[in-house]
Amino acid sequence: MTTPGNGAPSQPNVLFIITDQHRADHTGFGGNDVVRTPHLDALAARGMVFDNAWVANPVCMPNRSTIMTGRMPSAHGVVFNDRSLEPGANTHVRQFRAAGYRTALIGKSHLQHGMSRNAVFPSNQASGAVDEYWPTGWDTLEDAERYLDGPPEFPDSFYGFEHVELAIDHGARVSGHHLLWALDRGGRLEDLMVPMTAESPARRRSERWWQVYEPPYSAEFHSSTFVTERTIAFIEDAARRGEPWLAWASFPDPHHPMSPPGEWFDRHSPHDMQLPATVDDLLEAAPHYVQAVSQVHPSSQRNWVTPCGVAGDHQLVREAMAATYGMIEMIDDGIGQILATVDRAGEADNTIIVFTSDHGDMMGDHSLMLKGFLHYRGTLAVPMVVVDPRRPPGRTDSLAGSIDLGPTLLELADVPGYDGIGGRSLVPVLDDAGVSVRDEVLIEDDFPGALVLNLPIPSKTRTLVTADLRLTRHSDGSEQLFDTEADPDEVAPLGRTDPARRAEMYERLAAALMEADDLARGMPLHPPPDSPNVSDSFIPA
């Protein structure tokens, strides 16, 4: 750690880099020898790589809110993309700001319903109802139309962030602060604010799937360039002021539509893509709803966000993979620029860095594409690297969850926590890669619209991941139990052939569900020092 002039240790900075819908194996350090991620690989070589990291929910808003709050979706309330995180929710970012940090969110937030309003069935919470504690419009700061005449006024603290510059949409659609930035740089509104349909303008587009295309604008206007440049500006300004800082560099890519701009669209040829081992999985042992999803080809999609099937269409999978790799490599280039800025500022030895994603993507695994109520490794596992300059690099198979990142950062920076955190600090694992802080990871998945719209999709799913097993139970009664050591591709579910291990996993799932219950409004974890010791009164004489 660097020190100021008085010789006292300075507060470490925090750089939190997060991508969207980025598979754990879509990095070089994750074992992929096709996608080129030299800057991420170099970052991984400096930190602890978590090869067994899992989401708390495989959907954007629930898992992002979990990362922010350190609480499960059923506790913080954002169980799907149809409701906003309450404005007063405690977050690790609030704690850093209270400790004197400058805090900034650059890029995708998705802590509010904003961009999802036209993609999902709205909940009552998203209806705009307010009370005396929630000012009118509190949950509309991510509504794209609010930026057409200039940015809206943000509160002093947006979930703990004092500085906010949003890139709200995906693909080639530009909105939020990103739109104003692009227009100021000479972009044309008709190229930037486009529909999320097959009618959107494009320089080139796949004949097999409209969501694979080259945007009508150059790379200088894309979201990855915006996040890179604005994050650099924030870090440089904070460094000049000599203030500790926490920056979230939140890239909207490689989420679909798969639309890398300019040179990045041609980084890979579809013919060079390596198809997943399970691309031709017939899903004969999968739940019926998964089988039904697999029959919906992308060409017949009615909604750009819904999962679909690609059985037998290898060319479409190759095209999607090639475009996705281009998006990832553009992000990697931006990350390299951000890390170089930290180096130039002399802060490399005083900056904790996290790299992760909010969830993965099927990308042809089990003949499926995209994400959403598909509980396989492709969507549930995420890349995760934690760099602490005070600790040696390493690699670990110890279980970790997105929910653990907030508590980890708080401990690393010696910033106080708060009641209600459900995650566990990974600091012991950073000190010793062979140590484990958890024996399982619980994953929630709720789809409220299934009941309202009478869809043949489970309204609730719960998954438990252990070192060697993965149990998924759906509210319709269907289940999948995999031996992930013997069957890493998840193609041969055990079913009821191993009743002992099945019973053990259900017991562990029940215990995990009880542990995940919301304690945030319960008794304080640390009673005042002068409080009476009442424990003896509960113990019989």
QUIVENRA-V373463 format. One record per backbone hydrogen bond with DSSP energy under -1.0 kcal/mol. NH is the residue of the N-H (numbers start at 0). CO is the residue of the C=O. If there is no record, write none. Layout:
NH/CO
NH/CO
This chain:
3/7
6/3
9/1
12/349
13/244
14/351
15/246
16/353
17/248
18/355
19/252
21/358
25/22
30/27
31/26
40/36
41/37
42/38
43/39
44/40
45/42
47/385
48/393
49/383
50/395
53/399
54/379
62/58
63/59
64/60
65/61
66/62
67/63
68/64
69/65
74/71
75/71
76/72
78/76
84/110
88/85
91/67
94/90
95/91
96/92
97/93
98/94
99/96
100/95
101/243
103/245
104/162
105/247
106/164
107/249
115/112
116/113
118/115
119/115
122/81
126/123
137/134
139/136
142/139
145/142
146/143
147/144
149/146
157/160
160/157
162/102
164/104
166/106
172/169
173/191
177/165
179/175
180/176
181/177
182/178
183/179
184/180
185/182
186/181
190/187
191/187
192/188
193/191
196/194
199/196
202/213
205/211
211/208
212/257
213/203
220/217
221/218
225/221
226/222
227/223
228/224
229/225
230/226
231/227
232/228
233/229
234/230
235/231
236/232
237/233
238/234
239/235
240/236
242/237
245/101
246/13
247/103
248/15
249/105
250/17
257/210
258/256
263/260
264/261
271/268
272/269
278/275
280/277
285/282
290/286
291/287
292/288
293/289
294/291
295/292
299/296
300/297
305/302
307/368
308/295
309/366
312/309
313/311
316/312
317/313
318/314
319/315
320/316
321/317
322/318
323/319
324/320
325/321
326/322
327/323
328/324
329/325
330/326
331/327
332/328
333/329
334/330
335/331
336/332
337/333
338/334
339/335
340/336
341/337
342/338
343/339
344/340
345/342
346/341
349/346
351/12
352/386
353/14
354/384
355/16
357/18
359/378
360/377
361/369
363/367
364/361
366/363
367/364
368/307
375/373
378/375
379/375
380/376
381/52
384/354
385/47
386/352
390/387
393/46
395/48
399/51
401/53
403/400
404/401
407/403
408/404
409/405
410/406
411/407
412/408
414/409
420/417
421/69
422/69
429/425
430/426
431/427
434/431
440/464
442/462
443/55
444/460
446/458
449/446
450/447
451/447
452/448
454/449
456/454
460/444
461/472
462/442
463/470
464/440
465/468
469/481
470/463
471/479
472/461
473/477
474/459
476/473
479/471
481/469
483/467
483/481
486/482
489/486
493/480
496/493
501/497
502/498
503/499
504/500
505/501
506/502
507/503
508/504
509/505
510/506
511/507
512/508
513/509
514/510
515/511
516/513
521/518
530/527
533/531
536/533
537/534
538/535
